[in-house]
Amino acid sequence: MKGYHALSTLLQGVVVKRLIGDQTAQVKAISFDSRVVRGATLFVAIKGTRADGHDHIQEAVAAGSTVIVCEHVSETPSERVTYVIVPDSEQALGMIAANFYDRPATRLRLVAVTGTNGKTSTVHLLAGLFNRLGYRVGMLSTICNKINVRVWPTSLTTPDAIQLNIWLARMVEQGCQYCFMEASSHAIVQKRIAGLQFAGAVFLNITHDHLDYHKTFDAYIQAKKKLFDDLSADAFALFNIDDKHGSVMVQNTKAASYSFSLKDSAGFTAKILANTLQGLELRIAHQTAWFRLVGTFNAYNILAAYATACLLGVDGHDALTALSALLPVPGRFQHIHTQAGFDVVIDYAHTPDALRNVLKAIVQIKNKSGNVITVIGCGGDRDKKKRPIMAQVALKFSNRVVLTSDNPRSEAPEDIIRDMQAGMTPVQRQKTFSIVDRVEAIQSACQLAQSKDIILIAGKGHEIYQEIKGIRYPFDDNEVLQNVLRYM
């Protein structure tokens, strides 16, 4: 029965409370969405944030599902269907997906990178480093997924458990030896990475974010920590010791722990020798190298990538040589120099800490006579508590601030801007402009700018859309900027 999988094989590693029906059932496909179920499909009922798959079991059965994995059965079981009762459907889905695709994570070296900020840049640095050294490499990131030289756009930081294993299986088929992936806190909590075997995991930093989902900062910390708690004894756990929560991440890990730092003694250290708009000069492991990335935050990303490569067996000198040749990730401190003499930086910074890091870097490298003009908004339907904080960070490091729309989603952009203005003093309001239309906001910032000034356009970075009332309209900060500059 080519293309079929024995149920017993798919359930390896799955905790099963009870099995009702045919234990010898054969499965041709797996799904947690009843709308795509076909014949001989194993359907996993997941309790999601918006819907409960248990409410759609009968739909899955009617569509041809022959195996149902669930936490409880409320209806009378169908005689032609096998029911697998488990304590945790999300965990079971991860294990089943890994088994269905022949455990692809065990056939390459998989490294997860987590942190509030810097995940995308670090993953891209690692993929680029190993690619330059001649390895076949896969990558899963917020911006795109990549297998060797082929690139696919993506919308999720971390795919669901089934898609994740599909991607890993494709990488194995294409001969990839390594895969570097972002691990978001949502994905860890939702157990999308369950069933995967990691060669190592990297912790960059953690600051207040995603509290609309996690509710408390401690829950957010515990979400990140779970990645390291679940590592095996033959994996490595690399953490930023300069982050006060860094050592917390590895408290209960079975993996071998290694630290990195720009400030103190650690397993891997670096010192910033120069920091300009053109790049960074760092001293790492008694070697000096120039990198095309800018800012202290990127020095951490570079050091994390270097340390990871060394832990994976790469020669340190080779790692630095490869890293020094890499270009910045699109939308991450993307620098544009204009004919008018001012500079523009486009960055994805959408958390207070990320915005602070980027603005600190700009202040450190700008001309003393130049001003900083920041264009910033906040996303709708997300953590409202950070909106006034974002504005205050922008005001602290900028001479002028233009408040505008990001992705308002279902909210009115005027309401989001009002939330950002909360607590502003009269003096702060005098240096603030509120322009709802993001195109007009970018245009106004350029009109305000003089020679030697630096404009930061923050929040969207690589995104090429703006989401308004459930519709994604084409929008690219860099494209808008170039159109504005063309008519100046």
C-alpha distance (Angstrom), angle and dihedral (degrees) to the residues before:
residue distance angle dihedral
M1 . . .
K2 3.81 . .
G3 3.80 112.6 .
Y4 3.81 94.0 21.9
H5 3.80 126.4 113.3
A6 3.78 127.1 -154.8
L7 3.80 112.4 -117.0
S8 3.81 90.0 -132.2
T9 3.82 89.5 59.0
L10 3.79 93.0 49.3
L11 3.79 92.0 50.5
Q12 3.80 95.3 56.1
G13 3.80 107.6 129.6
V14 3.82 92.6 9.8
V15 3.80 118.0 124.9
V16 3.81 105.4 -128.7
K17 3.80 121.7 -167.2
R18 3.79 96.6 -176.8
L19 3.80 139.6 -8.5
I20 3.81 121.6 -152.4
G21 3.79 119.3 -170.1
D22 3.79 136.0 3.7
Q23 3.81 112.2 4.2
T24 3.81 90.3 -169.7
A25 3.81 93.8 60.7
Q26 3.80 117.3 143.5
V27 3.81 121.0 -137.3
K28 3.80 127.4 -155.8
A29 3.83 100.1 178.8
I30 3.81 141.1 10.5
S31 3.80 129.0 -143.6
F32 3.80 143.7 159.4
D33 3.82 92.4 -160.8
S34 3.80 113.2 82.1
R35 3.81 90.7 -159.3
V36 3.82 92.7 69.6
V37 3.81 98.0 41.4
R38 3.81 116.8 127.3
G39 3.79 134.0 170.6
A40 3.83 119.7 -44.0
T41 3.82 91.2 13.1
L42 3.79 124.5 151.0
F43 3.81 106.2 -138.9
V44 3.81 120.1 -159.0
A45 3.81 114.8 -156.6
I46 3.81 107.6 -142.2
K47 3.79 126.5 -171.8
G48 3.80 100.0 -133.3
T49 3.79 131.0 -174.9
R50 3.81 92.1 -103.7
A51 3.80 104.8 23.2
D52 3.79 140.0 19.0
G53 3.79 116.2 -130.5
H54 3.80 89.3 -151.5
D55 3.81 87.1 72.2
H56 3.82 89.1 60.1
I57 3.81 100.9 47.7
Q58 3.79 92.9 106.8
E59 3.80 90.6 50.9
A60 3.81 89.5 52.8
V61 3.81 91.3 49.2
A62 3.81 91.4 48.5
A63 3.82 89.4 50.6
G64 3.80 92.1 55.0
S65 3.80 107.2 -86.7
T66 3.81 110.3 155.5
V67 3.81 98.0 -177.4
I68 3.81 125.8 44.9
V69 3.80 120.9 -167.7
C70 3.78 110.3 -164.7
E71 3.79 145.3 142.8
H72 3.81 94.0 -120.4
V73 3.80 140.3 2.4
S74 3.79 114.5 -137.2
E75 3.80 98.6 171.0
T76 3.79 128.8 63.6
P77 3.81 105.2 -82.2
S78 3.80 115.9 -111.0
E79 3.82 113.3 -119.4
R80 3.81 92.4 -135.3
V81 3.81 93.8 53.3
T82 3.81 130.6 77.1
Y83 3.80 114.8 -139.5
V84 3.80 120.8 -156.0
I85 3.80 111.8 -166.2
V86 3.81 112.8 -156.0
P87 3.82 133.4 174.8
D88 3.81 92.8 -129.0
S89 3.82 121.9 27.3
E90 3.81 94.9 -172.8
Q91 3.79 92.1 54.3
A92 3.80 90.4 45.2
L93 3.81 92.1 51.4
G94 3.80 91.3 55.7
M95 3.80 92.6 50.5
I96 3.81 93.5 44.1
A97 3.82 92.4 48.4
A98 3.81 91.1 50.4
N99 3.81 91.2 49.3
F100 3.81 93.1 45.2
Y101 3.82 91.4 56.4
D102 3.81 93.5 43.0
R103 3.82 96.2 -102.3
P104 3.82 96.8 -72.9
A105 3.82 93.5 -177.3
T106 3.80 89.2 69.1
R107 3.81 91.5 57.2
L108 3.80 97.3 59.9
R109 3.81 134.9 28.8
L110 3.79 107.5 -93.2
V111 3.81 121.2 -164.2
A112 3.81 124.3 -174.6
V113 3.80 122.9 -154.8
T114 3.80 119.8 -159.9
G115 3.80 136.1 175.2
T116 3.79 139.3 111.1
N117 3.80 92.3 -97.1
G118 3.80 135.1 22.0
K119 3.81 101.0 29.3
T120 3.79 95.2 120.5
S121 3.80 95.6 45.3
T122 3.81 92.9 47.3
V123 3.80 94.2 47.7
H124 3.81 90.7 49.0
L125 3.80 90.7 48.3
L126 3.80 90.9 51.8
A127 3.79 94.2 46.9
G128 3.79 91.0 47.0
L129 3.81 92.6 46.4
F130 3.80 94.9 52.2
N131 3.79 92.2 41.4
R132 3.82 90.9 54.6
L133 3.79 89.3 50.3
G134 3.79 89.5 58.5
Y135 3.80 101.4 -102.1
R136 3.79 124.9 135.4
V137 3.80 105.2 -116.1
G138 3.79 140.6 -172.5
M139 3.80 125.8 -159.9
L140 3.81 134.8 -168.3
S141 3.80 113.9 -167.5
T142 3.80 145.9 148.0
I143 3.80 91.5 -100.5
C144 3.79 101.1 42.7
N145 3.79 147.3 -29.1
K146 3.76 117.4 -115.4
I147 3.80 137.4 -166.8
N148 3.79 110.4 -171.9
V149 3.83 103.2 -54.0
R150 3.83 97.9 -17.4
V151 3.79 117.1 98.9
W152 3.81 131.8 -162.5
P153 3.84 124.0 -172.0
T154 3.78 115.4 -122.9
S155 3.80 140.1 -169.7
L156 3.82 103.2 -159.4
T157 3.80 126.4 69.5
T158 3.81 89.3 -143.8
P159 3.86 121.3 16.2
D160 3.81 122.9 -131.6
A161 3.81 117.4 -86.6
I162 3.80 95.2 -94.4
Q163 3.80 95.8 46.4
L164 3.78 90.3 44.2
N165 3.78 92.0 57.5
I166 3.81 91.1 43.4
W167 3.80 89.2 56.2
L168 3.79 92.7 46.3
A169 3.81 90.9 48.5
R170 3.82 90.1 51.8
M171 3.80 89.2 50.9
V172 3.79 91.3 52.0
E173 3.82 90.0 49.1
Q174 3.81 89.3 52.5
G175 3.80 91.4 51.5
C176 3.80 98.6 -107.2
Q177 3.78 113.9 170.7
Y178 3.82 95.8 -170.7
C179 3.78 138.4 29.3
F180 3.80 124.8 -167.0
M181 3.79 116.9 -165.0
E182 3.77 140.6 175.4
A183 3.79 114.7 -120.2
S184 3.80 111.5 -156.9
S185 3.79 121.7 -159.9
H186 3.81 89.5 -117.5
A187 3.81 90.8 55.5
I188 3.80 92.6 48.5
V189 3.82 93.9 49.3
Q190 3.80 92.1 44.2
K191 3.83 88.5 50.3
R192 3.79 94.1 -126.2
I193 3.81 87.4 146.6
A194 3.82 94.4 51.0
G195 3.79 112.2 128.2
L196 3.81 94.4 26.5
Q197 3.79 122.3 122.5
F198 3.79 112.5 -141.7
A199 3.79 125.3 -157.7
G200 3.78 86.5 -157.3
A201 3.79 147.7 -26.6
V202 3.80 132.1 -137.1
F203 3.82 127.7 -149.1
L204 3.81 115.2 -159.6
N205 3.81 107.2 171.8
I206 3.78 144.2 -50.8
T207 3.80 130.1 -137.0
H208 3.80 134.0 158.7
D209 3.81 109.3 -60.7
H210 3.81 140.9 123.8
L211 3.83 91.3 30.3
D212 3.80 87.4 141.1
Y213 3.83 84.3 71.2
H214 3.81 105.5 27.4
K215 3.86 94.2 36.7
T216 3.83 94.5 -153.3
F217 3.80 134.0 46.0
D218 3.80 90.3 -127.4
A219 3.82 90.4 56.4
Y220 3.81 88.4 50.6
I221 3.83 90.5 51.6
Q222 3.80 91.3 48.5
A223 3.81 90.0 50.7
K224 3.81 91.2 57.1
K225 3.80 91.6 41.8
K226 3.81 92.6 56.3
L227 3.81 89.9 69.3
F228 3.80 89.2 62.3
D229 3.82 95.1 38.3
D230 3.82 89.0 60.3
L231 3.81 97.8 48.2
S232 3.80 116.8 116.9
A233 3.79 124.2 -118.7
D234 3.82 92.8 -104.7
A235 3.83 93.4 55.9
F236 3.81 129.1 85.5
A237 3.81 128.5 -123.5
L238 3.81 114.2 -154.2
F239 3.80 117.4 -170.2
N240 3.80 140.1 178.3
I241 3.80 105.0 -115.5
D242 3.83 90.6 -168.7
D243 3.81 89.1 69.3
K244 3.81 107.9 81.6
H245 3.80 90.2 -135.8
G246 3.80 94.3 48.2
S247 3.78 97.4 95.3
V248 3.82 90.1 45.9
M249 3.80 89.4 64.2
V250 3.81 93.5 63.4
Q251 3.82 99.3 38.5
N252 3.80 94.4 107.1
T253 3.78 102.6 22.8
K254 3.78 121.4 125.6
A255 3.81 89.7 -154.7
A256 3.80 125.0 98.0
S257 3.82 106.6 -92.6
Y258 3.81 126.1 -138.1
S259 3.80 129.1 176.7
F260 3.80 134.6 -150.4
S261 3.80 130.0 -162.9
L262 3.80 146.1 172.2
K263 3.80 92.2 -162.8
D264 3.80 112.1 36.1
S265 3.77 142.1 25.3
A266 3.81 112.5 -67.7
G267 3.77 141.6 145.4
F268 3.82 89.0 -86.6
T269 3.81 122.9 24.7
A270 3.79 138.3 175.1
K271 3.80 136.6 -173.0
I272 3.80 124.9 -150.2
L273 3.82 110.0 -128.5
A274 3.80 97.9 171.5
N275 3.81 135.3 7.7
T276 3.81 118.3 -171.7
L277 3.79 139.6 146.6
Q278 3.79 86.7 -96.1
G279 3.81 95.6 55.4
L280 3.80 150.2 -77.2
E281 3.77 132.9 -63.8
L282 3.80 111.3 -153.9
R283 3.77 136.5 179.4
I284 3.80 110.2 -142.3
A285 3.81 124.9 170.3
H286 3.83 92.7 -11.9
Q287 3.81 90.6 -53.0
T288 3.80 127.5 109.7
A289 3.80 120.6 -143.5
W290 3.80 138.8 169.0
F291 3.81 119.9 -132.0
R292 3.79 130.6 -168.7
L293 3.80 93.8 -134.7
V294 3.81 122.5 95.4
G295 3.80 134.8 -139.1
T296 3.79 140.3 27.6
F297 3.81 91.2 -84.1
N298 3.80 89.3 59.8
A299 3.80 90.4 48.1
Y300 3.82 85.8 62.3
N301 3.81 90.9 48.8
I302 3.81 91.6 49.7
L303 3.81 92.0 47.8
A304 3.82 91.2 48.2
A305 3.82 90.8 51.3
Y306 3.82 91.6 46.7
A307 3.81 92.4 49.1
T308 3.82 92.1 47.1
A309 3.79 91.3 51.2
C310 3.81 91.0 50.5
L311 3.81 91.2 49.3
L312 3.80 88.1 52.6
G313 3.80 90.0 55.1
V314 3.81 102.6 -96.5
D315 3.81 118.0 144.4
G316 3.82 109.6 -107.1
H317 3.80 95.4 -129.9
D318 3.81 91.3 49.8
A319 3.82 90.1 49.4
L320 3.82 92.9 52.5
T321 3.81 92.3 45.9
A322 3.81 91.1 52.7
L323 3.81 94.0 44.3
S324 3.79 92.9 50.3
A325 3.82 90.2 59.2
L326 3.81 95.9 53.9
L327 3.81 124.8 105.4
P328 3.83 123.6 -135.7
V329 3.79 118.2 -90.4
P330 3.84 112.2 -98.6
G331 3.80 110.3 -95.4
R332 3.81 93.2 16.7
F333 3.83 108.0 106.7
Q334 3.78 88.5 -33.8
H335 3.81 105.9 -176.1
I336 3.82 125.2 -148.8
H337 3.81 122.3 179.3
T338 3.81 113.6 -155.7
Q339 3.81 131.5 -147.6
A340 3.80 87.6 -121.7
G341 3.80 88.7 67.3
F342 3.79 99.9 -110.0
D343 3.79 125.5 109.6
V344 3.80 130.0 -133.1
V345 3.79 128.0 -153.9
I346 3.82 119.9 -164.0
D347 3.79 113.6 -161.8
Y348 3.80 138.3 168.7
A349 3.84 91.2 -134.2
H350 3.79 104.3 146.3
T351 3.80 101.7 150.9
P352 3.82 126.5 70.7
D353 3.80 92.4 -113.6
A354 3.80 94.7 47.2
L355 3.81 90.5 48.4
R356 3.81 90.6 47.9
N357 3.81 91.3 50.6
V358 3.79 94.0 50.3
L359 3.81 94.0 45.2
K360 3.80 91.8 47.2
A361 3.79 88.9 53.3
I362 3.82 90.8 49.9
V363 3.81 93.3 48.5
Q364 3.81 90.7 49.4
I365 3.80 94.3 53.1
K366 3.80 104.3 32.6
N367 3.79 123.9 106.3
K368 3.82 110.8 -93.3
S369 3.79 91.5 -121.1
G370 3.81 93.5 47.9
N371 3.78 128.0 97.4
V372 3.80 130.2 -138.3
I373 3.81 117.7 -129.5
T374 3.81 116.4 -171.7
V375 3.80 126.6 -161.4
I376 3.80 108.7 -163.5
G377 3.79 141.4 160.5
C378 3.81 136.8 166.4
G379 3.78 130.5 -123.6
G380 3.78 121.2 -105.1
D381 3.82 122.6 -121.0
R382 3.81 90.0 25.9
D383 3.81 137.2 101.7
K384 3.82 104.8 -39.9
K385 3.79 93.8 -169.6
K386 3.79 92.4 72.9
R387 3.83 95.1 54.3
P388 3.84 98.4 85.0
I389 3.81 88.8 38.5
M390 3.82 90.9 56.0
A391 3.80 90.1 51.6
Q392 3.80 92.4 48.2
V393 3.81 91.6 50.8
A394 3.80 90.1 50.6
L395 3.81 91.4 48.2
K396 3.80 93.0 48.9
F397 3.80 94.9 57.3
S398 3.83 101.8 28.4
N399 3.80 136.5 74.2
R400 3.79 91.4 -151.8
V401 3.82 130.3 19.5
V402 3.79 125.8 -162.3
L403 3.82 112.2 -161.8
T404 3.78 112.3 -155.2
S405 3.81 145.2 144.0
D406 3.79 124.6 -58.8
N407 3.81 112.8 172.3
P408 3.83 100.9 -33.8
R409 3.82 91.6 -177.1
S410 3.82 108.0 178.4
E411 3.82 95.5 -12.6
A412 3.79 128.0 89.5
P413 3.82 107.5 -106.2
E414 3.82 89.9 -138.3
D415 3.82 89.0 61.4
I416 3.80 91.7 50.6
I417 3.81 91.2 51.1
R418 3.81 90.3 49.2
D419 3.82 88.8 53.4
M420 3.81 88.9 52.2
Q421 3.81 90.9 50.9
A422 3.82 93.3 54.0
G423 3.81 111.7 123.5
M424 3.81 95.8 10.6
T425 3.81 115.7 148.3
P426 3.82 120.7 -130.8
V427 3.83 89.1 -105.3
Q428 3.82 91.0 52.9
R429 3.79 91.7 48.8
Q430 3.81 89.8 54.4
K431 3.79 91.1 62.2
T432 3.82 93.3 43.3
F433 3.79 128.5 88.6
S434 3.82 122.8 -167.1
I435 3.80 114.1 -151.5
V436 3.81 115.4 163.8
D437 3.82 96.1 -164.8
R438 3.81 106.8 77.7
V439 3.82 93.6 -153.2
E440 3.82 90.4 54.9
A441 3.81 89.7 45.4
I442 3.80 92.4 55.3
Q443 3.81 90.4 44.2
S444 3.82 91.6 51.1
A445 3.81 92.0 49.4
C446 3.81 90.0 53.6
Q447 3.82 91.1 48.9
L448 3.81 90.0 51.7
A449 3.80 93.7 49.3
Q450 3.79 122.7 99.9
S451 3.80 130.4 -169.4
K452 3.84 111.6 -63.2
D453 3.83 92.8 20.5
I454 3.81 121.4 124.2
I455 3.80 122.7 -142.9
L456 3.80 118.9 -157.8
I457 3.80 115.4 -157.8
A458 3.80 101.9 -167.6
G459 3.77 139.8 -176.5
K460 3.80 108.0 38.4
G461 3.79 105.9 49.4
H462 3.81 108.8 158.6
E463 3.82 95.1 9.0
I464 3.79 115.0 118.7
Y465 3.80 97.8 -166.7
Q466 3.79 142.3 57.4
E467 3.79 116.1 -142.8
I468 3.81 114.8 -141.4
K469 3.81 124.3 167.9
G470 3.80 93.3 -19.1
I471 3.82 95.3 -48.1
R472 3.79 124.8 106.6
Y473 3.79 111.1 -142.7
P474 3.84 121.0 -166.7
F475 3.81 109.0 -95.4
D476 3.78 129.3 155.9
D477 3.84 119.1 176.4
N478 3.80 91.8 -152.4
E479 3.81 93.2 48.6
V480 3.81 91.3 48.6
L481 3.79 90.3 48.1
Q482 3.82 92.8 51.1
N483 3.82 90.7 50.5
V484 3.81 90.5 50.6
L485 3.81 92.8 48.1
R486 3.81 91.2 48.7
Y487 3.81 90.8 65.8
M488 3.80 99.1 40.3
